[in-house]
């Protein structure tokens, strides 16, 4: 076991959510076989875990593999050791993001940031603003093209009363916004404490 005790494994155990489980992976590959995106991973979870145990810090943290996870939880359900794989993958992505190592043109990270920025304002996601943010993230011209390509979907959502154009001017939020923002502030304080070196 001592050969696995490299500094990167220790770093992951200390800094990544559920990172202490990485050393428990027995490399069976059930996670990759269960994942809907399995064939598209550069490095499936069990390979990422082996790379961590082998001390391949730069390869792991610069990989886009962690950003592929859609939280379907198939891997956790089928893992014979019940490893919290989804949490570890998201934890690695969060840690890589904190270190400024997000791969370029990573769509899931861009979506996650838009979603978060949208949510923190009023405590609920404004679906119209989120959609427009996604359409126009690559500039005005591309945004118009994206919106035109999706117009039938948008019109269908409006017809079914699932999308209200008036949401653009406000939308709904949580009733206690100050309490919501206080909760976020406290969570940020806890996160900042975790980032401090021991």
C-alpha positions, 0 to 999 in steps of 0.5 A, spaced: 500 500 500 505 504 501 507 505 493 500 508 493 501 513 498 504 519 493 503 526 495 497 527 489 493 521 492 494 525 499 492 532 496 486 528 493 484 525 500 485 532 503 482 537 498 477 533 494 470 531 496 470 524 498 477 523 495 479 518 501 475 513 497 479 513 491 484 508 494 478 503 494 477 502 487 479 495 485 479 497 477 473 493 475 471 498 470 463 497 472 463 505 472 465 506 465 461 500 463 455 503 466 456 510 464 451 513 458 457 517 456 462 511 457 465 511 450 466 518 450 471 519 456 478 520 455 479 517 462 473 513 465 473 514 473 477 507 474 482 510 470 482 517 473 483 513 480 489 509 478 492 515 475 491 519 482 494 513 485 500 513 480 501 521 482 499 523 475 497 530 478 497 534 471 494 529 467 488 528 472 487 535 473 487 538 466 483 532 463 476 534 461 474 527 464 471 529 470 467 534 467 463 529 463 459 526 469 452 528 468 450 525 475 446 520 473 449 515 479 449 509 475 456 508 477 454 509 484 448 504 484 453 499 480 459 499 483 461 493 487 464 497 493 459 503 493 464 508 491 461 515 491 464 516 484 459 521 482 461 525 488 469 524 487 468 526 479 465 533 481 469 534 487 475 533 482 472 538 477 471 543 483 478 542 485 481 543 478 476 549 477 479 552 484 486 551 481 484 555 475 485 548 471 479 548 467 480 545 460 478 550 454 471 550 451 468 545 456 461 546 455 459 543 462 463 548 466 460 553 462 453 551 463 455 550 471 457 557 471 451 560 468 446 556 472 450 558 478 450 565 476 443 565 475 441 561 481 444 566 486 441 572 485 434 570 487 434 563 489 431 560 483 433 559 476 430 563 471 429 558 465 429 564 460 435 567 462 439 561 463 437 559 456 438 566 453 445 566 457 447 559 453 444 561 446 449 568 447 455 565 450 459 565 444 457 572 441 451 576 439 451 573 432 452 565 434 446 567 439 441 569 434 443 563 430 442 558 436 435 562 438 433 561 431 435 553 431 431 552 437 425 557 436 420 551 435 422 548 442 421 555 445 414 556 442 412 549 444 414 551 451 410 558 451 404 554 448 404 549 454 405 555 459 412 552 461 416 558 458 414 565 460 417 571 456 415 576 462 421 572 466 426 576 462 424 582 467 424 578 473 421 572 475 420 568 481 425 567 487 425 565 494 421 569 499 427 570 504 432 572 499 436 575 505 436 568 509 438 565 502 444 570 501 446 569 508 446 561 507 451 562 501 455 567 505 456 561 510 457 556 505 463 560 502 466 561 509 466 554 510 469 553 503 474 558 504 476 555 511 477 548 507 482 551 502 487 554 507 493 550 508 493 546 514 
